[in-house]
Amino acid sequence: MGFLTPALLGGIALIAVPIILHLIKRRQPKKLDFPALQFVKNRQAANRRRLNFRHLLLLALRCALIAGFAIALARPMLKGSGLRGKEGAPLAVALVIDNSARMQYVFQNRTRQEEATKMAQELLKKLPENTEVAVVDLSRSAAGFAVDLGTAESRVQNLAVENNPRPFEDAVREALQLVAEREDSRQEIFLFTDLNAESFTESALSSIDEALAETPDVRIYLVDVGVEEVRNLELQPLELRSTTLRLGESLPIEVPLLATGITEEPLVELYLRDATGETIKRGQRVAELSAEGAGRVTFELGDLPLGVHQGSVRLAASDPLQADNVRYFSVEVRPAAQVLLLAEGETGALFLREALDPSLIADRASAQFECTTARYAKAQTLALESFGAVCLVDPPPLSDELWQKLVDYADQGGGVGIFLGHRARANDFNRKLPQRLLPGALKRKSRLATYFRPQRLDHPVLRGFRDFSDEIPWPIYPVFQYWDFADFWGDSYVVARFANNRPALIERPVGRGRALTMATAVSDPLEPVGREPWNLLPTGPEPWPFVVLSNQIVAYLAKSEERSLDYLAGETVSIPLPARQRVSSFVLHPPTGQSLRRSLPAGENAIHLSTTDELGNYRIVSGGKRRLLDRGFSVNLAPELSRLTRVDPKALIDALPSDQVKIARSLDDVERYVDIGRTGRGLFPWIISLVAIVWGTESLLANRFYRETP
């Protein structure tokens, strides 16, 4: 315990005054000779003892009264922080403000970020002039101490909404590290947050607790600006069947939504931007909500022309959190990819052609591929650059000129598929030029029966199997023969294997393009003349796995495979460039409406963008009015930033050291905690109350003891 004005403790010496008065005014007994009254003498002795007790009691009360006044005026304090040797030291303060999109929740006509900013500014005005202040937010940029309080206040005022916030625990740890470096200062951190459960997960609390253990002199004051009972209606991520469409194909859009504290059925609207850039409303639906607040509506867009199409789904009515009331989407309508199938006659490429471009489909406008079949003998005269992919079906030994042409085609960005069969010869395919495309040297034809069984489905060629991987009956499509490889080149990658773990599908990058080699044939009929079939992939019962696999292989080779056009704020976007298309610069049109011209390094086959913090639709164009390049993508808010569940304050305090962390609901609570932390807890109110009780007791007893008997 300490005292703010210890000099006033000298007033305790005034206790001597009542003691002296007591001794001076002490009544001296009178001697009376009255021997006959023995009983009266005994009564007198008892009265004298009682009178002495009363005098001593009053003396003690009066001494306690004077001492109490002196102690109260000296302002005794119970030290709260226990920071030895830092009384009167300058302050090192960090203000950590949650500026995520979730903090845009409006309550009493003010967002949570505005409330946090207001309280932080009021706090700054009450700090001493020599205080060092750092303002830490959830952006990715590093913070530091401001030059002065005015600069810190300006930083607080200008905090922008962060759609891609870093974890709250990272900001807290950064603040702890900053203030802990000021070893000669009193170290304080103020956290302005809505106590969201996503910010204070179990792992986050554990991380903060470890950091506090390393910085025992730091005190954290957690300022709660959240709302106990929230109301929100959020659109969850859109569910699009595909982001790549063919001409004439319709686009169904599933819109899931979730209501919290709202029972009114919301109106959901669909908007689409037309060719002139104008946004047009294309439909609206009323969503029926379940008892749990879940709902879903479905839209369908049709008659989309070739090109990029972008739009949004919005809630018609507003609610306290607007950031999750809109979701953006982008899709591409592409023409059919041109594919060249090289084979020994039409029948050699029959199965692959029917899998890619079925002849039984009358509506050719929606076809994904347009196949051209040619014999190997005529391949030398064809312009390969006009095709998106070239497939070699059961290739025989080929001339060096054709191999060179295929290598040049791949170098320029084309995709080459090689489906090995019984016509291949190890000696011919192990020469220098074929080995530029093949993943390694052919070793032998294996006759160990097996079947196709991919183990990992993360490659684009196999991604289409992920939703029903357990339902694919690969064993009923046995593989009787396949090519085994001696060794693979260092840049080769095994995409899929057979059930016996031997490589079945291998990829190798070639310049700006790629080559995929399948170790078994895709052209054998069920009963080939004079030999055994290599497999039953295309001829087994209902061979739909072969159809799916063929489409995904060729789509990957032609760079027309399904790719995501939906990103979260802050994610790096990668836009592949068309094969053989030279792009040296492009114009980026972000949602803000401005146009940004960017350059592309020579030899790049993709555009990479990391500046995607703004929510909305982005467009990339190149080539001026000719639009040689026209791509689009959408950026949306992460779903977890719409979750408004709060953490239990008691659980928060239990997880963190109570002597270092305090929770406040208002600025008054903050000031009270801060006063206790810096100077201790004041005992003046308690002591002055005790003095008043002693004074009253003394007055009561004095009136009782000295009242005259009538």
Residue pairs with C-beta under 8 A, 6 or more apart in sequence:
1 76
1 77
1 78
1 79
1 680
1 683
2 76
2 77
2 79
2 680
3 9
3 74
3 75
3 76
3 77
4 74
4 75
4 77
4 679
5 73
5 74
5 75
6 74
7 74
8 70
8 73
8 74
9 70
9 71
9 74
10 70
11 66
11 69
11 70
11 73
12 66
12 67
12 70
12 71
14 66
14 70
15 63
15 66
15 67
17 66
18 59
18 62
18 63
18 66
19 59
19 63
22 55
22 59
26 55
27 51
29 48
34 40
34 41
54 701
54 705
57 701
58 698
58 701
58 702
58 705
61 694
61 697
61 698
61 701
62 698
64 694
65 691
65 694
65 695
65 698
68 687
68 688
68 690
68 691
68 694
69 691
71 687
72 684
72 687
72 688
72 691
75 682
75 684
76 682
76 683
76 684
76 687
77 679
77 680
77 681
77 682
77 683
78 680
78 681
78 683
79 680
80 676
80 677
80 680
80 681
81 186
81 219
81 677
81 678
81 680
82 659
83 186
83 217
86 184
86 185
86 186
86 217
89 184
89 185
89 186
90 128
90 130
90 131
90 132
90 184
90 185
90 186
91 127
91 128
91 130
91 131
91 132
91 185
91 186
91 188
92 131
92 132
92 145
92 178
92 179
92 182
92 185
92 186
92 187
92 188
93 127
93 131
93 132
93 133
93 134
93 179
93 188
93 189
93 190
94 133
94 134
94 135
94 136
94 143
94 175
94 176
94 178
94 179
94 188
94 189
94 190
95 120
95 123
95 124
95 133
95 134
95 135
95 136
95 152
95 156
95 189
95 190
95 192
96 136
96 137
96 171
96 172
96 175
96 189
96 190
96 191
96 192
96 193
97 113
97 116
97 117
97 120
97 135
97 136
97 137
97 156
97 159
97 192
98 112
98 113
98 116
98 137
98 138
98 165
98 168
98 191
98 192
98 193
98 194
98 196
98 199
99 113
99 137
99 138
99 139
99 159
99 160
99 161
99 162
99 165
100 138
100 161
100 162
100 163
100 165
100 641
101 161
101 162
101 163
101 165
101 323
101 324
101 637
101 641
102 112
102 194
102 196
102 321
102 323
102 641
102 642
102 643
102 644
103 111
103 112
103 113
103 116
103 161
103 194
104 111
104 112
104 113
104 161
104 321
104 322
104 323
105 111
105 112
105 194
105 227
105 230
105 232
105 320
105 321
105 644
106 320
106 321
107 115
107 227
107 320
110 118
112 194
112 225
112 226
112 227
113 159
113 161
115 225
116 192
116 193
116 223
116 225
117 156
117 157
117 159
119 192
119 223
119 225
119 667
119 670
120 156
120 190
120 192
121 153
121 156
121 157
122 667
123 190
123 667
123 670
124 133
124 149
124 152
124 153
124 156
126 671
127 133
127 149
129 149
131 149
132 145
132 146
132 182
132 185
133 145
133 146
133 149
133 152
134 143
134 144
134 145
134 146
134 152
134 175
134 178
134 179
135 143
135 146
135 152
135 155
135 156
135 159
136 143
136 171
136 174
136 175
136 178
137 143
137 159
137 162
137 171
138 162
138 165
138 166
138 168
138 171
139 160
139 162
139 165
139 166
140 164
140 166
142 174
143 174
143 175
143 178
144 178
145 178
146 152
146 155
161 323
162 613
163 323
163 569
163 570
163 613
163 614
163 615
163 637
163 641
164 568
164 569
164 570
164 613
164 638
165 641
167 199
167 204
168 193
168 199
168 200
168 204
169 199
169 204
169 207
169 208
172 189
172 191
172 208
172 211
172 220
173 207
173 208
173 211
175 189
176 189
176 211
176 212
176 214
176 215
176 218
177 211
177 215
179 185
179 187
179 188
179 189
179 215
179 218
180 187
180 214
180 215
180 217
180 218
183 217
186 678
187 215
187 217
187 218
187 219
188 218
188 219
188 220
188 221
188 674
188 677
189 218
189 219
189 220
189 221
190 220
190 221
190 223
190 670
191 220
191 221
191 222
191 223
192 223
192 225
193 199
193 222
193 223
193 224
193 225
193 226
194 224
194 225
194 226
194 227
194 644
194 646
195 222
195 224
195 226
195 646
195 647
195 649
195 652
196 226
196 643
196 644
196 645
196 646
196 647
197 643
197 645
197 646
197 647
198 640
198 641
198 643
198 645
199 647
200 647
200 652
202 655
205 652
205 655
205 656
206 655
208 656
209 655
209 656
209 657
212 218
212 220
212 656
212 657
212 660
212 661
213 657
216 660
218 660
219 660
219 661
219 662
219 677
220 656
220 660
220 661
220 662
221 662
221 664
221 670
221 673
221 674
221 677
222 652
222 661
222 662
222 663
222 664
223 664
223 665
223 667
223 670
224 649
224 663
224 664
224 665
226 646
228 646
229 261
230 260
230 261
230 320
230 644
231 260
231 261
231 262
231 319
231 320
232 259
232 260
232 261
232 262
232 319
232 320
232 321
232 324
232 642
232 644
233 257
233 258
233 259
233 260
233 262
233 266
233 315
233 317
233 319
233 325
234 257
234 258
234 259
234 260
234 321
234 324
234 325
234 642
235 255
235 256
235 257
235 268
235 313
235 314
235 315
235 324
235 325
235 326
235 327
236 256
236 257
236 258
236 327
236 639
237 256
237 327
237 566
237 636
237 639
238 253
238 254
238 255
238 313
238 327
238 329
238 566
239 253
239 254
239 255
239 256
240 251
240 252
240 253
240 254
240 329
240 331
240 566
241 251
241 252
242 251
242 331
242 562
243 330
243 331
243 332
243 562
243 563
243 564
243 565
243 566
244 331
244 332
244 334
244 560
244 562
244 563
245 251
245 304
245 331
245 332
245 333
245 334
246 333
246 334
246 335
246 336
246 365
246 366
246 367
246 368
247 305
247 306
247 333
247 335
247 365
247 366
248 303
248 363
248 365
248 366
249 333
249 366
250 300
250 301
250 302
251 300
251 301
251 302
251 304
251 331
252 298
252 299
252 300
253 270
253 298
253 299
253 300
253 301
253 313
253 329
254 296
254 298
255 268
255 285
255 287
255 296
255 297
255 298
255 299
255 313
255 327
256 294
256 295
256 296
257 266
257 268
257 287
257 294
257 295
257 296
257 297
257 315
258 293
258 294
258 295
259 266
259 289
259 293
259 294
259 295
260 293
260 644
262 293
262 319
263 289
264 317
265 286
265 287
265 288
265 289
265 295
266 286
266 287
266 289
266 295
266 315
266 316
266 317
267 284
267 285
267 286
267 287
267 315
267 316
267 317
268 284
268 285
268 286
268 287
268 297
268 313
268 314
268 315
268 316
269 281
269 283
269 284
269 313
269 314
269 315
269 316
270 281
270 282
270 283
270 284
270 299
270 301
270 311
270 312
270 313
271 279
271 280
271 281
271 282
271 311
271 312
271 313
271 314
272 279
272 280
272 282
272 301
272 309
272 310
272 311
273 279
273 280
273 309
273 310
273 311
273 617
274 280
275 305
275 307
279 311
279 312
282 299
282 301
282 311
283 299
284 316
285 297
285 298
285 299
286 297
287 295
287 296
287 297
288 295
289 295
299 313
301 309
301 311
304 331
304 333
305 333
306 333
306 334
306 335
307 332
307 333
307 630
308 330
308 331
308 332
308 619
308 630
308 631
308 632
309 330
309 331
309 332
309 333
309 632
310 328
310 329
310 330
310 331
310 617
310 619
310 632
310 634
311 328
311 329
311 617
312 326
312 327
312 328
312 329
312 617
313 326
313 327
313 329
314 325
314 326
315 325
315 326
318 325
319 325
321 642
321 644
323 615
323 637
323 641
323 642
324 637
324 641
324 642
326 615
327 636
328 566
328 615
328 616
328 617
328 634
328 635
328 636
329 565
329 566
329 634
330 565
330 566
330 617
330 632
330 633
330 634
331 565
332 565
332 631
332 632
334 560
336 357
336 364
336 367
336 368
336 369
336 370
337 368
337 369
337 370
337 388
337 389
337 554
337 555
337 558
337 560
338 369
338 370
338 372
338 386
338 387
338 388
339 356
339 357
339 369
339 370
339 371
339 372
339 387
339 388
339 389
339 390
339 391
339 554
339 558
340 371
340 372
340 374
340 382
340 384
340 387
340 389
340 390
340 391
341 349
341 352
341 353
341 371
341 372
341 373
341 374
341 391
341 393
342 349
342 374
342 375
342 376
342 379
342 390
342 391
342 392
342 393
342 395
343 349
343 373
343 375
343 376
343 393
343 394
343 523
344 375
344 376
344 394
344 396
344 423
345 375
346 373
348 393
348 394
348 523
349 371
349 373
349 391
349 393
349 523
350 523
351 522
351 523
351 538
351 539
351 546
352 391
352 393
352 419
352 522
352 523
352 538
352 550
353 371
353 373
355 538
355 546
355 547
355 550
355 551
356 368
356 369
356 371
356 550
356 551
356 554
357 367
357 369
357 370
357 371
361 367
368 551
368 555
368 560
369 551
369 554
369 558
372 387
374 382
376 395
376 396
376 398
376 402
379 402
379 405
380 399
380 401
380 402
380 405
384 390
384 405
384 406
384 409
384 414
385 409
385 412
385 414
385 580
387 414
388 414
388 415
388 557
388 558
388 559
388 560
388 579
389 414
389 415
389 416
389 417
389 554
389 557
389 558
390 406
390 409
390 414
390 415
390 416
390 417
391 416
391 417
391 418
391 419
391 554
391 557
392 406
392 416
392 417
392 418
392 419
393 419
393 421
393 522
393 523
394 419
394 420
394 421
394 422
394 423
394 424
394 521
394 522
394 523
395 418
395 419
395 420
395 421
395 423
395 424
396 423
396 424
396 425
397 424
397 425
397 428
397 429
398 428
398 434
400 431
400 433
403 433
403 434
403 436
403 437
404 433
406 416
406 437
407 433
407 436
407 437
407 510
409 416
409 513
410 416
410 437
410 510
410 511
410 513
410 514
410 515
411 510
411 511
411 512
411 513
412 511
412 512
412 513
412 579
412 580
413 511
413 512
413 513
413 559
413 577
413 578
413 579
413 580
413 581
413 605
414 513
414 579
414 580
415 513
415 514
415 515
415 516
415 556
415 557
415 558
415 559
415 579
416 437
416 510
416 513
416 514
416 515
416 516
416 557
417 515
417 516
417 517
417 518
417 553
417 554
417 557
418 437
418 438
418 515
418 516
418 517
418 518
419 518
419 520
419 521
419 522
419 523
420 442
420 482
420 483
420 517
420 518
420 519
420 520
420 521
421 520
421 521
421 522
421 523
421 524
421 534
422 445
422 481
422 521
422 524
422 531
422 534
424 442
424 483
426 441
426 442
426 443
426 444
428 434
429 435
429 438
429 442
430 441
430 442
435 441
435 489
436 510
437 508
437 510
437 515
437 517
438 508
438 515
438 517
439 485
439 488
439 489
439 492
439 503
439 506
439 507
439 508
439 515
439 517
440 485
440 486
440 487
440 488
440 489
440 492
440 506
441 485
441 486
441 487
442 483
442 484
442 485
442 486
443 483
443 484
443 485
443 486
444 483
444 484
445 481
445 482
445 483
445 484
446 481
446 482
446 483
446 484
446 502
447 480
447 481
448 500
449 478
449 479
449 480
450 478
450 479
450 482
450 498
450 499
450 500
450 502
451 474
451 475
451 477
451 478
451 479
451 498
451 499
452 474
452 477
452 479
452 496
452 498
452 499
452 504
452 535
452 537
452 545
452 549
453 474
453 496
453 497
453 498
453 499
454 462
454 465
454 495
454 496
454 497
454 504
454 505
455 496
455 497
456 462
457 463
457 465
457 466
457 469
459 495
459 496
459 507
460 552
460 556
460 561
460 562
460 563
461 495
461 496
461 505
461 507
461 516
461 549
461 552
461 553
461 556
461 561
462 495
462 496
462 552
463 552
463 562
464 548
464 551
464 552
464 562
465 472
465 545
465 548
472 545
473 545
474 499
474 545
475 499
476 536
476 540
476 541
477 535
477 536
477 537
477 540
477 543
477 545
477 546
478 535
478 536
478 540
479 498
479 504
479 520
479 534
479 535
479 537
480 532
480 533
480 534
480 535
481 520
481 532
481 534
481 535
482 498
482 502
482 504
482 519
482 520
482 534
482 535
483 519
483 520
484 502
484 519
485 503
485 506
485 519
488 494
488 503
488 506
489 508
491 508
491 509
492 506
492 507
492 508
493 506
493 507
493 508
494 503
494 505
494 506
495 505
495 506
495 507
495 516
496 504
496 505
497 503
497 504
498 504
498 519
502 519
503 519
504 518
504 519
504 520
505 516
505 517
505 518
505 519
505 553
506 516
506 517
506 519
507 514
507 515
507 516
507 517
508 514
508 515
508 517
509 515
512 579
512 603
512 605
513 579
514 556
514 557
516 553
516 556
516 557
518 553
520 534
520 535
520 537
521 534
521 535
522 537
522 538
522 546
522 550
523 538
524 533
524 534
524 535
524 538
524 539
525 533
525 539
526 533
526 536
526 539
527 533
533 539
536 543
537 543
537 545
537 546
537 549
538 546
540 546
552 561
555 561
555 562
559 576
559 578
559 579
563 576
565 632
565 633
565 634
566 633
566 634
566 636
567 573
567 612
567 633
567 634
567 635
567 636
568 635
568 636
568 637
568 638
569 612
569 613
569 614
569 615
569 635
569 636
569 637
569 638
570 612
570 613
571 612
571 635
572 608
572 609
572 610
572 612
573 607
573 608
573 609
573 610
573 612
573 618
573 633
574 606
574 607
574 608
575 606
575 607
575 608
575 609
575 620
575 631
575 633
576 605
576 606
577 583
577 604
577 605
577 606
577 607
577 629
578 629
581 628
581 629
583 600
583 604
583 607
583 622
583 628
583 629
584 599
584 600
584 602
585 597
585 598
585 599
585 600
585 622
586 597
586 598
586 600
586 607
586 620
586 621
586 622
586 629
587 595
587 596
587 597
587 598
587 620
587 621
587 622
588 595
588 596
588 597
588 598
588 609
588 618
588 619
588 620
589 595
589 596
589 618
589 619
589 620
589 621
590 596
590 611
590 614
590 616
590 618
591 614
591 615
591 616
591 617
591 618
591 635
592 614
600 607
607 620
607 631
609 618
612 618
612 635
614 635
615 635
615 636
615 637
616 634
616 635
617 632
617 633
617 634
617 635
618 632
618 633
618 634
618 635
619 630
619 631
619 632
620 629
620 630
620 631
620 632
621 627
621 629
621 630
621 631
622 628
622 629
623 629
649 663
652 663
653 661
653 663
662 673
662 677
664 670
664 673
675 682
